[in-house]
Amino acid sequence: MTARPRTRLTLSALGAVAAVTLTACGGSGSGDTSSDAKASTSPAAPKGAVTPAEASKIVDAYEKVNSKANATQDEKLLSTVEGGQVHEQSKSDYTTFKTWSKEDQQDYKKPFTYTDREYYIPADEDWFAVKATASGTKTPGMFVFAKESKESTGTGAWKMVSAIYSDTPIPKIDTSNDGLATAVTPTTRVGTLAPNDISAAFEDLYATGGKKAATALTQTTEPAKSALKTYKERNDGNLSQYATKNFFAKTPAYDTTYALRLADGGVLAIVPTSHTSETLLKEKYRSAFTITPNDTESVYDPTKRVIITDTFQGILLATLPKSGKPSVIASEYGMTDSK
């Protein structure tokens, strides 16, 4: 997934993390066990699932395999290094690739690299995040790599599971824990919402124009304004005479949210999200008319029909301040089905 900025990432190491345990033993050479003989152990330093050097190798491997897979839209190969919500979006890229312009197709096939890497490795977690800028773009993004469970996959492989680029500056992440980041439980309320609440609030912008759950969000960010514009214009155009269009929140294909403590005490969250759009002929036209799907919809189902339901899988990047409303600073969606 490289023609779209969401998979082209680059990263730079912040520095090595060391974990050293020292044990000091005291006593006489004769094996004295009196009270004068003392032993002490220093507390173990916090430890992440990988070191920055190990994270770098994981990202390098992803970069090479992704570039190779994109050249021929080889989903099976890509699945060896990519999973989660971002892989749902990549699969949609591969599926709809033939509908793209020749320029976009050629750009997508180009090998890419990740530069300016900054690794954020939380203590005691099985994932890490990377802030990076992909080759060919100046827009930085946040990317999450997680280790698959050996019980569920049999491999224990590291895969990119989330990727989102942001035109809004990404705030500074707290790395005061011996150079490590601090993960935040997604159900933990931060200010007015928990990270796990962000998707429902954001999707309300599409579903109701922000009248319900979205009142808890800042609605002046570019992603929020774009969603509101989509809602307001949903029934504009020639088709509006014959059909109505509405949006409905949907459970994401992969619903794991990743959250990190910010240097100011707030939280940065990478959130999966999803919705459907439903275009339905008005009742008086259903006996004589059908809707013709567009080129992208036709890839999934070319049948003319009275209702077209498109599914979009997305990823959000949100900031949750200690007080005040959370803000979604970036959003990306891909159509993953149409029926």
Sequence and secondary structure as in RCSB ss.txt:
>XXXX:A:sequence
MTARPRTRLTLSALGAVAAVTLTACGGSGSGDTSSDAKASTSPAAPKGAVTPAEASKIVDAYEKVNSKANATQDE
KLLSTVEGGQVHEQSKSDYTTFKTWSKEDQQDYKKPFTYTDREYYIPADEDWFAVKATASGTKTPGMFVFAKESK
ESTGTGAWKMVSAIYSDTPIPKIDTSNDGLATAVTPTTRVGTLAPNDISAAFEDLYATGGKKAATALTQTTEPAK
SALKTYKERNDGNLSQYATKNFFAKTPAYDTTYALRLADGGVLAIVPTSHTSETLLKEKYRSAFTITPNDTESVY
DPTKRVIITDTFQGILLATLPKSGKPSVIASEYGMTDSK
>XXXX:A:secstr
  SSGGG    B          EEE   TT   STT  EEE      BSS HHHHHHHHHHHHHHHHHHHHHT H
HHHTTTB HHHHHHHHHHHHHGGGS HHHHHHHHS   EEEEEEE BBT SEEEEEEEETT   EEEEEEEE  H
HHHSS  EEEEEEEE SS    B  TBTTBB B  TTS BTTB GGGHHHHHHHHHHHSSSSGGGGS S SHHHH
HHHHHHHTTT SGGGGTEEEEEEE   SS   EEEEBTTS EEEEEEEEEEEEEEE GGGTTT  B   HHHHHH
    BSEEEEEEEEEEEEEE SSS  EEEEEEEEEEEE 
